[in-house]
Every structure is written in C-alpha cells, then in structure tokens.
Amino acid sequence: MTKASDKKLLTLFESRQAQTVPPVWLMRQAGRYLPEYRKTREQAGGFLDLCYTPELAEEVTLQPIRRYGFDAAILFADILLLPQAMGQKLWFETGEGPRLTPIVNANSLTLDGLANHLAPVFETLKRLSVSLPPEVTRIGFAGAPWTVASYMVAGRGTPDQAPARALAEQDRQAFQEIIDMLVVASIDYLAAQIDAGAEVIQLFESWASSLHGADFERWCVAPVARIIAGLKAYAPNVPIIAFPRATSYDLTAYANETGCDGLSLGADCDRRKLADTLPPELVVQGNLDPQILVAGGAAMLKEIAAIKADFAGRPFIFNLGHGIVPQTPPAHIGELIAAVRAV
C-alpha cells in the first residue's frame, strides 16, 4: 500500500520543510499543447463531453504524467461545471470560450441534484485513484466564488469583471446570495472530490486582481476562508492551496485570513520579498511565467534556477504563474522537468 511518504507533494505538506528537489506539476498540464490531448478531445466531440466522460477525462489527466512524470496530477474538469450543476446553462463557443446565461440574482440557482450532475467528475477521480502511479498526488480543484460568480453574472469571461463588480455595488444582497450559494456548493463539491480520491485541493481565484481593499476582503478573502474552514472540518488533513492570481493584497494577510496550507504565486510577484516575509511553514507554489516556458532555451533555464534559489530553504512546489498556453512546445516541458530536478 502506498504511504503518504511515497508522494513527494504530500510529504512536503506533512513536513513543511524544504526538499532538496522540489515536487513539480504545472497548471493546465493536460491541455492543447499536447498532440495526444488534441486527439482525445476530438474523440470526445466537445469540451464538456470531455469533462463529463470519465474514461476520456481520466485519459487526458494521465497523458502528461506518462510523458513527463510529474509529481502530481490535477483532475481534468472546469471551474464552470459547478454553476452548470446549480442550474445555469453552460456551453462553449469554438475559439471563444465558455458562455453562460447571465444571472443577476440567485433565484434560478439550486443546490438540489448537485451530486448527481457532477457524478462523472467524481468517477474520474475514482478511476485516477487506481490508474495513476502510486507516487503521484491527486489534486482536486474548484474556482473560488468571486471568480466563478464573475462568469455567472457576465455570462462569459470579461477583461475587468465589470458586470460582477457593478452588481456587487448596486445590489450587494443579491450578489452576496450568489456568493453564499457558491460557498455551500463548493464545500459539497470539494468534499465529494476528497471522498472520490483527491489528496490535495486547489482553489483558483483567477480574477483576484480586479478587486481591492474592502471589496477584496468581502468577495475574495471571506468566501475562500469559509470554504477552507468547511473543508477542514470535514477532512482536516487534506492540504488546500489558494491561488489569488495577481492580487495586490498583502499575501501574508491573505494566507493567515483564509487558513490555506499553500499559496500559489503569479509570475509578477516579488519572489525574494515574499520568500523572506511569508510564514515559514506556508508552502509556496510557483511561479515561472508561461511565456518564458514558450520561449524555452537559456532564458528559461536561468529563470528556473532563480526561482529555485529564491525559494530554497522553505517548503516549495515548482509550478507556473498561470496555466500552460497552447503554443508551448512539448519539448520545453521536458527541459523544465530536468532543470527543476537537477541538484
């Protein structure tokens, strides 16, 4: 039987000590940059079909593990499956991304049937518990409420999340009710992922940069803190990584106020300052710029070495500052893995 000590990423969270060779995985490591992913997605017929077909979602989750031997595999799904499970219409426009029927309140949303709708996602995790190499940690995830709500209100991704910010300003109670439903739904969704085999959870706050001050505290910090508290009450030993991408909020305060076990950093942060000021027991994850990965070569290797040096001496997971972009040459991923693991 595989022990937690066999899994580098879980060992890091248990010990909260620096490792000579940090564990490594990459956001969007299952994606369009891989020819085998493109083939499987074509077989599925559509993105949502891929997410909701456990055999195919399992396959694309396994593909980067087979090719590169990452230390962790993140469940293949999408943050917008949750609002769809709550009753909001979701579809994907080719070449344009997700679309939802916009909402201005929680009246059309429901928590009934959540588990049934998302059953294929849980089945994917159960399959991965068997098919992944035993040393690979299984990561489940969800979008943080502010980020998910911004899509729900606008009906699509927007440059500055203006529709959600406007609703939050004009009708705070209506927006609070949307957030509250997302908190409850996220706790249930992630608890079910843990039951299905997720060993670590990551919360993606992709649009953290659009809020500041009291608004950030109300719509980003407080909901994430509630989700983490709920999950800790349910599964106290499951580590939770928060990713408030590109926020200007004090990250030490964010980590303390949310109670996260790990903090994923964007590519634009001041690494040396954070390495000195973040709590020493906090696991840090990051933060290579995905565009540097696209370019590859000496500049990439230099930046990888700098990241490792900046976070040496503290618990650290090597990752990107955001997800792999489709134009990334697959060979560059292999070069990254070799450089991260070089002593």
C-alpha positions in Angstrom: 0.0 0.0 0.0 1.3 3.5 -0.9 2.0 5.7 2.1 1.9 9.5 2.1 5.6 9.4 2.5 5.9 7.9 -1.0 4.3 11.0 -2.5 6.7 14.0 -2.7 4.0 16.6 -2.7 2.1 15.2 0.3 5.4 14.7 2.2 6.1 18.4 1.7 2.8 19.4 3.3 3.2 17.0 6.1 6.8 18.1 7.0 6.5 21.8 6.0 10.3 21.5 5.4 12.3 22.3 2.3 13.1 19.4 0.0 16.4 19.2 -1.9 14.4 18.6 -5.1 11.0 20.3 -5.0 7.9 18.5 -6.3 6.8 19.8 -9.6 3.5 19.9 -11.5 2.1 22.6 -13.9 -1.3 24.2 -14.1 -3.0 23.1 -17.3 -0.5 20.3 -17.8 -3.3 18.4 -19.5 -4.1 20.7 -22.5 -3.9 21.6 -26.1 -0.1 21.9 -26.3 -0.1 18.0 -26.3 -0.9 16.2 -29.5 -2.4 13.3 -27.6 -4.7 15.7 -25.8 -6.0 17.2 -29.1 -6.6 13.7 -30.4 -8.6 12.7 -27.3 -10.6 16.0 -27.3 -11.5 15.4 -30.9 -12.7 11.9 -30.0 -14.9 13.4 -27.2 -16.6 15.7 -29.7 -16.7 18.8 -27.4 -15.0 20.2 -24.3 -18.0 19.5 -22.0 -18.3 16.0 -23.4 -14.6 15.5 -22.5 -15.2 16.8 -18.9 -18.2 14.6 -18.4 -16.9 11.3 -19.9 -14.8 9.7 -17.1 -12.7 7.4 -19.3 -11.6 10.3 -21.5 -11.2 12.8 -18.6 -9.0 10.1 -16.9 -7.0 9.7 -20.1 -6.2 13.3 -20.6 -5.2 13.6 -16.9 -2.8 10.7 -17.3 -1.2 11.9 -20.6 1.2 14.4 -19.1 2.1 12.0 -16.3 3.0 9.3 -18.8 5.0 11.8 -20.9 6.8 13.8 -18.1 6.4 12.0 -14.8 5.0 15.0 -12.8 4.8 14.6 -9.0 1.1 15.5 -9.1 -1.9 15.1 -11.4 -4.8 17.7 -11.3 -8.2 16.4 -12.1 -9.4 17.4 -15.6 -12.5 19.4 -15.3 -13.6 23.1 -15.5 -14.5 25.6 -12.9 -17.8 26.4 -14.6 -19.1 22.8 -14.2 -20.3 24.0 -10.7 -22.6 26.8 -11.9 -24.0 24.4 -14.5 -24.7 21.9 -11.8 -26.5 24.7 -9.9 -28.9 25.1 -12.9 -27.2 27.7 -15.1 -27.0 27.0 -18.8 -23.3 26.5 -19.9 -21.9 26.0 -23.4 -18.6 26.6 -25.2 -18.2 28.6 -28.3 -15.4 27.3 -30.6 -12.5 29.6 -30.5 -14.2 32.0 -28.0 -14.5 30.0 -24.7 -17.3 29.5 -22.2 -20.8 31.1 -22.3 -23.5 31.1 -19.6 -26.9 32.6 -19.5 -26.2 35.7 -17.4 -27.9 36.0 -13.9 -28.5 39.0 -11.6 -29.6 37.0 -8.5 -29.6 33.5 -7.1 -33.3 32.9 -7.8 -32.6 30.5 -10.7 -29.9 28.5 -8.9 -30.4 25.4 -6.8 -28.2 23.0 -4.8 -30.5 20.1 -5.4 -29.1 17.5 -7.7 -25.5 18.8 -7.4 -24.0 15.4 -6.7 -25.9 13.7 -9.5 -24.9 16.2 -12.1 -21.2 16.1 -11.0 -21.1 12.3 -10.6 -18.9 11.9 -13.7 -16.3 14.2 -12.2 -16.1 12.1 -9.1 -16.0 8.9 -11.2 -12.9 10.4 -13.0 -11.2 10.8 -9.6 -12.1 7.3 -8.6 -10.6 5.9 -11.8 -7.4 8.0 -11.3 -7.0 6.6 -7.8 -6.4 3.3 -9.5 -4.7 4.3 -12.7 -2.2 6.9 -11.6 1.3 5.8 -10.4 1.2 5.4 -6.7 3.8 8.1 -6.1 1.7 10.8 -7.9 -0.5 13.0 -5.8 -4.1 13.6 -6.9 -5.2 17.2 -6.9 -8.9 18.2 -7.0 -10.0 21.8 -7.5 -12.7 24.4 -7.9 -12.9 28.1 -8.8 -13.1 30.5 -5.9 -16.6 32.1 -5.6 -15.6 35.6 -6.8 -14.1 34.2 -10.0 -16.9 31.8 -10.7 -19.6 34.5 -9.9 -17.9 36.9 -12.3 -18.6 34.4 -15.2 -22.1 33.7 -13.9 -23.1 37.4 -13.9 -21.4 38.4 -17.2 -22.2 35.1 -19.0 -18.6 35.0 -20.2 -15.1 36.0 -19.3 -14.5 39.7 -19.3 -11.3 41.8 -19.2 -12.1 43.6 -15.9 -15.1 41.7 -14.4 -17.1 44.9 -14.7 -20.6 43.2 -14.7 -19.9 41.4 -11.4 -18.4 44.4 -9.8 -21.4 46.5 -10.9 -23.9 44.0 -9.4 -21.9 43.8 -6.2 -22.1 47.6 -5.9 -25.7 48.1 -7.0 -27.3 45.1 -5.2 -25.0 43.8 -2.6 -27.6 41.4 -1.1 -28.3 39.8 -4.4 -24.6 39.3 -5.1 -24.0 38.1 -1.6 -26.7 35.4 -2.1 -24.9 34.2 -5.2 -21.6 34.1 -3.3 -23.2 32.3 -0.4 -24.6 29.6 -2.6 -21.3 29.1 -4.3 -19.6 28.7 -0.9 -22.0 26.0 0.1 -21.8 24.3 -3.3 -18.0 24.5 -3.4 -17.7 22.8 0.1 -20.0 20.0 -1.0 -18.3 19.6 -4.4 -14.8 19.6 -3.0 -15.7 17.3 -0.1 -17.1 14.8 -2.7 -13.8 15.1 -4.6 -12.0 14.2 -1.4 -14.3 11.2 -0.9 -13.5 10.2 -4.5 -9.8 10.3 -4.0 -8.5 13.9 -4.2 -5.5 14.2 -1.8 -4.9 18.0 -2.2 -7.3 20.7 -3.2 -6.5 23.9 -5.1 -8.8 27.0 -5.2 -8.4 29.1 -8.3 -9.1 32.9 -7.8 -8.2 33.8 -11.4 -9.7 37.3 -11.2 -8.3 38.3 -7.8 -6.7 41.4 -9.4 -10.0 43.1 -10.2 -10.9 43.8 -6.5 -9.1 45.8 -3.9 -9.4 46.8 -0.2 -12.7 46.0 1.5 -14.2 44.6 -1.7 -11.4 42.1 -2.0 -11.8 41.1 1.7 -15.6 40.7 1.3 -15.7 38.9 -2.0 -12.4 37.0 -2.2 -11.0 36.5 1.3 -14.1 35.8 3.3 -15.7 33.2 0.9 -12.4 31.3 0.5 -11.9 31.3 4.3 -15.4 29.9 4.7 -14.7 27.1 2.1 -11.4 26.2 3.7 -13.0 26.1 7.2 -15.7 23.9 5.9 -13.3 21.5 4.3 -11.0 21.5 7.3 -14.0 20.5 9.5 -14.7 17.7 7.0 -11.2 16.5 6.1 -8.6 18.2 8.4 -5.6 16.5 6.9 -6.2 17.4 3.3 -4.0 20.4 2.3 -5.6 23.3 0.5 -3.7 25.6 -1.9 -5.1 29.0 -2.7 -4.2 30.9 -5.9 -5.2 34.6 -5.7 -3.7 35.4 -9.1 -2.1 38.8 -9.5 -3.7 40.3 -6.4 -2.2 43.4 -4.8 -3.5 42.3 -1.4 -0.9 41.5 1.3 -0.3 37.8 0.7 0.8 37.1 4.3 -2.6 38.5 5.5 -4.4 36.5 2.8 -2.8 33.3 3.9 -3.5 34.0 7.5 -7.1 35.1 7.0 -8.0 32.2 4.6 -6.2 29.5 6.5 -4.7 28.0 3.3 -1.9 25.5 3.6 -0.2 26.5 0.4 -0.1 29.7 -1.6 0.3 29.7 -5.4 2.0 32.8 -6.8 1.6 34.6 -10.1 4.5 35.3 -12.3 4.6 39.0 -11.5 5.2 38.8 -7.7 8.3 39.9 -5.9 9.7 36.4 -5.0 12.6 37.5 -2.8 10.5 39.7 -0.7 7.8 37.0 -0.3 10.4 34.3 0.5 11.5 36.5 3.4 8.1 37.6 4.6 5.6 34.8 4.1 5.2 32.5 7.1 8.0 29.9 7.0 5.6 26.9 7.4 3.4 28.1 4.5 4.0 26.0 1.3 4.7 28.3 -1.6 3.9 27.2 -5.2 5.1 28.9 -8.4 5.9 30.8 -10.4 7.5 30.6 -13.9 6.0 32.9 -16.5 4.2 30.6 -19.0 5.6 32.8 -21.8 9.1 32.1 -20.7 8.2 28.4 -21.0 7.1 29.0 -24.5 10.4 30.7 -25.4 12.5 28.0 -23.7 16.3 27.9 -24.0 18.8 29.6 -21.8 16.4 32.3 -20.6 14.0 29.6 -19.3 16.8 27.7 -17.6 18.1 30.9 -15.9 14.7 31.8 -14.6 14.1 28.2 -13.3 17.4 28.4 -11.4 16.5 31.8 -10.0 13.1 30.6 -8.7 14.7 27.6 -7.1 17.3 29.8 -5.4 14.7 32.4 -4.2 12.6 29.7 -2.5 15.5 27.5 -1.3 15.2 26.7 2.4 11.4 26.8 2.6 8.6 24.3 1.6 8.1 24.9 -2.2 6.4 23.3 -5.2 7.6 24.3 -8.6 4.8 25.4 -10.9 3.9 28.2 -13.3 2.5 31.6 -12.5 -0.6 30.5 -14.5 -1.5 27.7 -16.9 0.5 26.3 -19.8 -0.6 28.1 -23.0 -1.5 26.1 -26.2 1.5 27.2 -28.2 4.0 25.8 -25.7 6.5 23.3 -27.4 6.1 20.0 -25.6 9.9 19.5 -25.6 10.2 22.6 -23.3 8.2 20.9 -20.6 10.7 18.0 -20.5 13.6 20.5 -20.3 11.8 22.3 -17.4 11.4 19.0 -15.5 15.1 18.1 -15.9 16.1 21.6 -14.7 13.9 21.5 -11.7 15.1 18.1 -10.7 18.8 18.9 -11.2 20.7 19.1 -8.0 
